[in-house]
Amino acid sequence: MLELVVLGVLGMAVLLVFGVLAAVAAFVWWIVVLPFKLLGLVFRGAAVLLALPFLLIAGFIGLLVFGAGVLAFMMPALPLVLLILGVVWLVRRRSRSTAHAM
């Protein structure tokens, strides 16, 4: 029975040593690869900056194409929206004209 305990402790020690070695190797590998990751980040950022005008143009075209459809589907809600805007306008107008006593 004692042999199994000793074998278990030795197995845990071996796992601990291999875990520490793997952690050190991963850290060293991270230090080696870090400049290339940063360079990739710079190139990706430059690519995004080059693509940004095209993305804006595509966004505006999409707004024009799909905006008409959204307006057509929102047309039945127009009376309700106008009613709400009218109530908001009346409340704001009334709150400005009230006199405050000192």
Phi and psi in degrees as a GROMACS rama.xvg file:
@    title "Ramachandran Plot"
@    xaxis  label "Phi"
@    yaxis  label "Psi"
@TYPE xy
-66.7419  -31.1606  LEU-2
-64.5194  -36.6657  GLU-3
-67.0868  -37.3656  LEU-4
-64.6823  -46.1136  VAL-5
-63.0878  -42.8661  VAL-6
-62.7103  -39.5675  LEU-7
-65.1395  -40.8324  GLY-8
-66.4056  -42.4566  VAL-9
-64.1165  -39.6208  LEU-10
-62.6568  -42.4396  GLY-11
-64.5192  -38.3344  MET-12
-64.3806  -40.7883  ALA-13
-64.2659  -44.5108  VAL-14
-61.6452  -38.5636  LEU-15
-64.7205  -44.0824  LEU-16
-64.5635  -45.5252  VAL-17
-64.7628  -35.3498  PHE-18
-65.289  -42.5454  GLY-19
-66.2517  -42.0254  VAL-20
-62.8136  -40.3815  LEU-21
-65.8408  -38.6592  ALA-22
-65.8102  -42.0778  ALA-23
-65.0444  -42.2823  VAL-24
-64.03  -40.1095  ALA-25
-65.2714  -38.6908  ALA-26
-66.4842  -43.9892  PHE-27
-63.5645  -42.1917  VAL-28
-63.0023  -38.4121  TRP-29
-63.1678  -41.4396  TRP-30
-64.8154  -38.2556  ILE-31
-69.2935  -39.9033  VAL-32
-85.6811  -16.9406  VAL-33
-55.6222  -45.3119  LEU-34
-59.9294  -36.3479  PRO-35
-70.685  -34.5949  PHE-36
-65.8696  -41.3937  LYS-37
-65.6069  -38.8347  LEU-38
-64.7195  -39.65  LEU-39
-63.341  -37.6585  GLY-40
-64.214  -39.5465  LEU-41
-64.6467  -45.2608  VAL-42
-65.1678  -38.5985  PHE-43
-65.0611  -40.7804  ARG-44
-64.2879  -39.3094  GLY-45
-65.133  -38.5799  ALA-46
-65.3449  -38.8141  ALA-47
-64.9535  -40.7171  VAL-48
-65.4236  -35.695  LEU-49
-70.6716  -33.3178  LEU-50
-84.6167  -12.7272  ALA-51
-58.6768  -44.5822  LEU-52
-61.1965  -38.3827  PRO-53
-67.3091  -36.6546  PHE-54
-65.9315  -38.557  LEU-55
-65.6189  -41.7115  LEU-56
-63.0147  -44.3443  ILE-57
-63.4929  -36.872  ALA-58
-64.9435  -42.7317  GLY-59
-66.8074  -39.0322  PHE-60
-64.6542  -41.871  ILE-61
-63.2024  -38.0679  GLY-62
-62.6514  -42.011  LEU-63
-68.213  -42.2851  LEU-64
-70.1839  -49.6363  VAL-65
-86.6589  -17.7528  PHE-66
-65.5769  -36.1734  GLY-67
-65.276  -39.9432  ALA-68
-66.5273  -39.138  GLY-69
-64.0917  -42.3513  VAL-70
-63.0745  -38.5969  LEU-71
-65.6063  -39.5362  ALA-72
-76.9697  -22.1374  PHE-73
-88.0898  -6.61949  MET-74
-57.8213  -39.4446  MET-75
-64.7316  -23.0295  PRO-76
-86.3676  -3.8391  ALA-77
-59.5515  -43.789  LEU-78
-61.2693  -39.8205  PRO-79
-65.966  -41.5507  LEU-80
-63.7771  -43.2324  VAL-81
-63.8716  -38.2572  LEU-82
-63.1717  -44.9897  LEU-83
-63.854  -44.0543  ILE-84
-62.2122  -37.0286  LEU-85
-65.0553  -41.5602  GLY-86
-64.8139  -43.6224  VAL-87
-61.507  -41.426  VAL-88
-64.3039  -41.7395  TRP-89
-65.4483  -41.5483  LEU-90
-65.9096  -42.5592  VAL-91
-67.1004  -38.28  ARG-92
-66.922  -39.7878  ARG-93
-69.7209  -36.2736  ARG-94
-72.1557  -25.3391  SER-95
-76.1624  -30.7782  ARG-96
-88.3926  -3.06342  SER-97
-77.0599  141.586  THR-98
-91.6363  143.185  ALA-99
-107.619  128.407  HIS-100
-87.5375  144.433  ALA-101
